[in-house]
Amino acid sequence: MEDPISFPVLLGATLTGAITFLYGRIGAVLDRRAGRTPAGEPETLEGYDEPLQIQSDALTSDRVQRLERAAGTLSVYRDHPELAEADIEKLRPTLGQLRQDLETIYGTRFLFGDEQSDRPGINVTQITEDLHGQQRGIKAKQIAHGTNINLHQRSNTVHPGGDLTGIEVDGTIS
């Protein structure tokens, strides 16, 4: 099983491109958070059919701190791309965590290198002000191993008897 924050081994221009892309997304997120770019304005990126929209409620203080640390780390490799390939094994966990954070913030999967876009994926976002009954993000009999699940739920108030469940699998993950 792949480590959830792993990152593919990339070399040369592909690695440099991935670093540049991720560094750019960090800048876009932090600019929007700081008000330098309108928060509700979507980003149009080459290679993406739909404009990307930042899920502002995904900008937790922990995530923002990780983005800021990653920006410092990646700035060295962005300015000196020749160093990245030699440091790739040390850099991969940072890139993997950054990718995971950005995918949560943007609510979409980012692919690098030879990764396939047809990897099964489920994206669910549910936001509820007041929850009185049951709310499930995903209820399934079975989920295939390797399925990428991006689930974001928020409820301001879960009243007595209310039940907010992210994933309920009545069977197996195979």
NORLIN-V18081 format. One record per residue. RES is the residue in three letters. SS is DSSP state (@ for helix, = for strand, . for the rest). PHI is phi in whole degrees, -180 to 180 (none if undefined). BURIAL is 1 if it has 9 or more other C-alpha atoms within 8 Angstrom, else 0. Layout:
res=RES ss=SS phi=PHI burial=BURIAL
res=RES ss=SS phi=PHI burial=BURIAL
This chain:
res=MET ss=. phi=none burial=0
res=GLU ss=. phi=-75 burial=0
res=ASP ss=. phi=-61 burial=0
res=PRO ss=. phi=-62 burial=0
res=ILE ss=. phi=-113 burial=1
res=SER ss=. phi=-74 burial=1
res=PHE ss=. phi=-140 burial=0
res=PRO ss=. phi=-63 burial=0
res=VAL ss=. phi=-76 burial=0
res=LEU ss=. phi=-118 burial=0
res=LEU ss=. phi=-132 burial=0
res=GLY ss=@ phi=57 burial=0
res=ALA ss=@ phi=-63 burial=0
res=THR ss=@ phi=-67 burial=1
res=LEU ss=@ phi=-66 burial=1
res=THR ss=@ phi=-61 burial=1
res=GLY ss=@ phi=-64 burial=0
res=ALA ss=@ phi=-64 burial=1
res=ILE ss=@ phi=-63 burial=1
res=THR ss=@ phi=-62 burial=1
res=PHE ss=@ phi=-62 burial=0
res=LEU ss=@ phi=-64 burial=1
res=TYR ss=@ phi=-63 burial=1
res=GLY ss=@ phi=-63 burial=0
res=ARG ss=@ phi=-68 burial=1
res=ILE ss=@ phi=-58 burial=1
res=GLY ss=@ phi=-59 burial=0
res=ALA ss=@ phi=-64 burial=1
res=VAL ss=@ phi=-65 burial=1
res=LEU ss=@ phi=-67 burial=1
res=ASP ss=@ phi=-64 burial=1
res=ARG ss=@ phi=-67 burial=1
res=ARG ss=@ phi=-64 burial=0
res=ALA ss=@ phi=-83 burial=0
res=GLY ss=. phi=86 burial=0
res=ARG ss=. phi=-75 burial=0
res=THR ss=. phi=-130 burial=1
res=PRO ss=. phi=-55 burial=0
res=ALA ss=. phi=-60 burial=0
res=GLY ss=. phi=-86 burial=0
res=GLU ss=. phi=-79 burial=0
res=PRO ss=. phi=-72 burial=0
res=GLU ss== phi=-99 burial=0
res=THR ss=. phi=-103 burial=0
res=LEU ss=. phi=-121 burial=0
res=GLU ss=. phi=-61 burial=0
res=GLY ss=. phi=93 burial=0
res=TYR ss=. phi=-117 burial=0
res=ASP ss=. phi=-67 burial=0
res=GLU ss=. phi=-109 burial=0
res=PRO ss=. phi=-62 burial=1
res=LEU ss== phi=-89 burial=1
res=GLN ss=. phi=-122 burial=1
res=ILE ss=. phi=-74 burial=1
res=GLN ss=. phi=-87 burial=1
res=SER ss=@ phi=-57 burial=0
res=ASP ss=@ phi=-73 burial=0
res=ALA ss=@ phi=-86 burial=0
res=LEU ss=. phi=-85 burial=1
res=THR ss=. phi=-73 burial=0
res=SER ss=@ phi=-62 burial=0
res=ASP ss=@ phi=-63 burial=0
res=ARG ss=@ phi=-64 burial=1
res=VAL ss=@ phi=-63 burial=1
res=GLN ss=@ phi=-62 burial=0
res=ARG ss=@ phi=-64 burial=1
res=LEU ss=@ phi=-61 burial=1
res=GLU ss=@ phi=-64 burial=1
res=ARG ss=@ phi=-64 burial=0
res=ALA ss=@ phi=-63 burial=1
res=ALA ss=@ phi=-61 burial=1
res=GLY ss=@ phi=-63 burial=0
res=THR ss=@ phi=-65 burial=0
res=LEU ss=@ phi=-71 burial=1
res=SER ss=@ phi=-61 burial=1
res=VAL ss=@ phi=-63 burial=1
res=TYR ss=@ phi=-75 burial=1
res=ARG ss=@ phi=-68 burial=1
res=ASP ss=@ phi=-79 burial=0
res=HIS ss=. phi=-133 burial=0
res=PRO ss=. phi=-60 burial=1
res=GLU ss=@ phi=-65 burial=0
res=LEU ss=@ phi=-81 burial=0
res=ALA ss=@ phi=-63 burial=1
res=GLU ss=@ phi=-63 burial=1
res=ALA ss=@ phi=-68 burial=0
res=ASP ss=. phi=-101 burial=0
res=ILE ss=@ phi=-57 burial=1
res=GLU ss=@ phi=-66 burial=0
res=LYS ss=@ phi=-74 burial=0
res=LEU ss=@ phi=-83 burial=1
res=ARG ss=@ phi=-56 burial=1
res=PRO ss=@ phi=-61 burial=1
res=THR ss=@ phi=-64 burial=1
res=LEU ss=@ phi=-64 burial=1
res=GLY ss=@ phi=-65 burial=1
res=GLN ss=@ phi=-66 burial=1
res=LEU ss=@ phi=-62 burial=1
res=ARG ss=@ phi=-59 burial=1
res=GLN ss=@ phi=-60 burial=1
res=ASP ss=@ phi=-64 burial=1
res=LEU ss=@ phi=-67 burial=1
res=GLU ss=@ phi=-64 burial=1
res=THR ss=@ phi=-70 burial=1
res=ILE ss=@ phi=-65 burial=1
res=TYR ss=@ phi=-90 burial=1
res=GLY ss=. phi=69 burial=1
res=THR ss=. phi=-149 burial=0
res=ARG ss=. phi=-93 burial=0
res=PHE ss=. phi=-107 burial=0
res=LEU ss=. phi=-108 burial=0
res=PHE ss=. phi=-134 burial=0
res=GLY ss=. phi=62 burial=0
res=ASP ss=. phi=-91 burial=0
res=GLU ss=. phi=-61 burial=0
res=GLN ss=. phi=-93 burial=0
res=SER ss=. phi=-77 burial=0
res=ASP ss=. phi=-90 burial=0
res=ARG ss=. phi=-60 burial=0
res=PRO ss=. phi=-56 burial=0
res=GLY ss== phi=-148 burial=0
res=ILE ss== phi=-130 burial=1
res=ASN ss== phi=-119 burial=1
res=VAL ss== phi=-134 burial=1
res=THR ss== phi=-128 burial=0
res=GLN ss== phi=-134 burial=0
res=ILE ss== phi=-128 burial=0
res=THR ss== phi=-129 burial=0
res=GLU ss== phi=-74 burial=0
res=ASP ss== phi=-127 burial=1
res=LEU ss== phi=-108 burial=1
res=HIS ss=. phi=-105 burial=1
res=GLY ss=. phi=-107 burial=0
res=GLN ss== phi=-106 burial=1
res=GLN ss== phi=-140 burial=0
res=ARG ss== phi=-118 burial=1
res=GLY ss== phi=-73 burial=1
res=ILE ss== phi=-142 burial=1
res=LYS ss== phi=-127 burial=1
res=ALA ss== phi=-141 burial=1
res=LYS ss== phi=-80 burial=0
res=GLN ss== phi=-156 burial=1
res=ILE ss== phi=-128 burial=1
res=ALA ss=. phi=-69 burial=0
res=HIS ss=. phi=-57 burial=0
res=GLY ss=. phi=90 burial=0
res=THR ss=. phi=-71 burial=1
res=ASN ss== phi=-83 burial=0
res=ILE ss== phi=-114 burial=0
res=ASN ss== phi=-120 burial=1
res=LEU ss== phi=-120 burial=1
res=HIS ss== phi=-131 burial=1
res=GLN ss== phi=-130 burial=1
res=ARG ss== phi=-149 burial=0
res=SER ss== phi=-137 burial=1
res=ASN ss== phi=-67 burial=0
res=THR ss== phi=-140 burial=0
res=VAL ss== phi=-108 burial=1
res=HIS ss=. phi=-76 burial=0
res=PRO ss=. phi=-51 burial=0
res=GLY ss=. phi=89 burial=0
res=GLY ss=. phi=-76 burial=1
res=ASP ss== phi=-143 burial=1
res=LEU ss== phi=-108 burial=1
res=THR ss== phi=-121 burial=1
res=GLY ss== phi=-71 burial=1
res=ILE ss== phi=-133 burial=0
res=GLU ss== phi=-125 burial=1
res=VAL ss== phi=-110 burial=1
res=ASP ss== phi=-96 burial=0
res=GLY ss== phi=162 burial=0
res=THR ss== phi=-133 burial=0
res=ILE ss== phi=-107 burial=0
res=SER ss=. phi=-118 burial=0
